[in-house]
Amino acid sequence: MEHPCGHSTVCDLSERPADRRAGFARWLADKDCTDCWKASREADTESKEEWLAGRRAEEQQAAAEWAERFDMPPLEGSKRAVDWGERSRHQLMTAAHTALVIEGSWTEADWTALEEKARSVGRAGWWIDQRDAEGPDLVELLDAAAERDHGTENPFR
């Protein structure tokens, strides 16, 4: 059979029921050969991985700049957990500020008190666990944070 990629292949369709062979042969003929399909898929995976790595680097840079600007303490955990936790903290804090202050009725004084609570949670895993939370939920989540979620370097304990 001739494929759109320009290659020809021989396919044994004897294992298929007779009434399904013609339709399957047409379907196969509309697809690239196996080698071209695999090469295309590998290229897609590499480009997706490159895109994802670039996106994560951008998010990590934004989280680091934000943490420095707002005097957020470093998180505790493995390197991978800390990076992920910093991104999660940044996203959740930004979403909470938008919902509570910019779109809501909170004052900057209200927000400052919440920031202090957020600074006291130093375990990266806690922030990772909250990554899917909605911004307004941050108040309740911080109130519920267990003692183990507060970092060892926390001056507020």
N, C-alpha and C positions, 0 to 999 in steps of 0.2 A: 504494500500500500504506500502511496505517496503522502507525505505529511506537509503541512504549510511551511515548515522550516527548510524544506527542500530535500530532506533525507527520505530514503525508502526503507521499509522494513517488511519482513515476512512474519506473519502472525498465524499461529495454529489456533483456530477457533473450534476445533473438533470437540473440545470439552463443553462447549456451550450448546444448549438446545438449538435445534435447527431453526426454529421460529425466532430466535434472538440473534442469530449470527449476523444477518444483514444490517440490522440496526446498530449493533455493536461495532461492526466494521466501519459504517458511516461515521459513527461517533469518534472512533480512533483516527480516522482519516482527517478529521477536523482539528486534531491536536498535534502539537509538536512531538517528535520522536522522544523516546525515553531519555536519551542522553541530553538532548536540548532542553527538555523539561527540567531535568535535574540541575543542569547548569544555570538555567534561569532562576530556579528556586534558590540555589545557593547564592547567587548574586543578589536576589531580593533580601535574603537573610542578612547578608553582609551590609547592605545599604541600610536596612532597618536598624541593625546593631550600631552602625556608625551614627545614624540619626539619633538614636536613643542615648548613646554616650554623649553626644554634643548637647542634647537637651538636658541631661542630668548635670553636665558641667555648668551650663547656664543657670540652672536652678540652684546648684550648690553655691555658685558665686553670688547670686542674689541673696541667698539665705545667710551667707557669711557677711556680706555687706550690711544686711539688715540687722544681724545680731550685734555687729560692732556699733552700728549707729544707735541702737536702742539699749546698749550695754547689757546684752543677754549673756549669761555665763556659759562657759563651755559645757557640753553634755558629757555624760559618762557612759561608757560601753565600748564595744569593739569599734575599730575604725569604720567598718561598714555600717554598724548600727548608729554611730555618731553622725556620719554623713546623712544617712536616711532620716534620723531623728531631727537633725537641723533643718532639713528640707520640710519635714512634716510640721515642725514647730512654726516655721516661717509661714507656711501656707495656712495653718489653722489660726495663728495670731492675726494674719492679714485679713482673713475671712471674718474673724470675730470683730476686728476694728471696723471694717466696712459695715457689718450688720448692726453693731451696737452703737457706734459713734457717728459714722457718716450717714447711714440711713436710719439709725435709731435715735433714741432720745438721751443717750448717755453723754455726760460731760467729760472733758479731758481728765478731771479729777477722778471720776468713776473709773476711767480707763487706766489711769496711773495705778490705782489700787489693784486692778486685775493684772497689770504687768508685773507688779511685785509678787503676786501669787505665782505667776508663770515662771518668774526667775527662780523660784524656790524648787521647781520640779526639774531635777537634773538628770534623771535616768532617761537615756535616749529611747529605750524600749517603751516607755510610757507615751511619748510623743508619737512613736510609730503606731502604737495601738489605737491612738485617737485620730489617725490620718483620714478616716472617712467621716468624721464628725462634722456637723454643721457649725458655723461660726458662733451663733448664739448659745450653743450647748457648752462652750468653753467654760462659762461661769460654773455650771454644775460639775463639770468634769474636774476642774481644778479644786473645787471644794471636796470632791470625793477622792482625790489623789491620796494614796496611802503613804505612810511614813517612809516605806521602802522606796518610793518613787522620788523622794527628795534626795538630792545629791549629797555626798559626804562633805563637800566643800560649801554647803549651804550655810551662810551666816544667819539665816532667819530661824533656825531650829532651836 
